Amino acid sequence: MTTIDFSPLFRSMIGFDRFSNALETAYRSEPGGYPPYNVEVSGENDYRVTMAVAGFADKDLAIEVKENILTVSGARGDEEETAETRYLYRGIANRSFERKFQLADYVRVVDARLENGLLHVDLRREVPEAMKPRKVEIRTDQSRLIESEKLRAVA
């Protein structure tokens, strides 16, 4: 297995230690698979995962978010299977699946809906106010002395 040395990045980037783990996971994961899906960007902070889940009803699907991992799973019952049914060819998959997506910090599921055989999961990144950029005032030694003198004059 190929390992990538991220130490040059860590010299100037603070708090990105999980970045290397995410890349290693992406490198190990298999491309494609079942069911097929799209990941769309519909705005600066809005995303959508669309999965082709033809044949699955909403009761057959489950969506869970735990520790920044979005898990979409589906399991169809065998109620359609009867002894009377004979197939000459069976090309429609009737198998269970589980797809996992690693979510970035502050990304949450906003909506999920099933329409025309497609499952749409809408996501939004909502950065808290405390985490947004803010301006930091730079003080000089003179301004610090003035503040100290004002405090002494008041006392």
Secondary structure, 3 states (H helix, E strand, C coil): CCCCCCHHHHCCCCCCHHHHHHHHHHHHCCCCCCCCEEEEECCCCEEEEEEECCCCCHHHEEEEEECCEEEEEECCCCCCCCCCCCCCCCCCCCCCEEEEEECCCCEEEEEEEEECCEEEEEEEECCCHHHCCCCCCCCCHHHHHHHHHHHHHHC
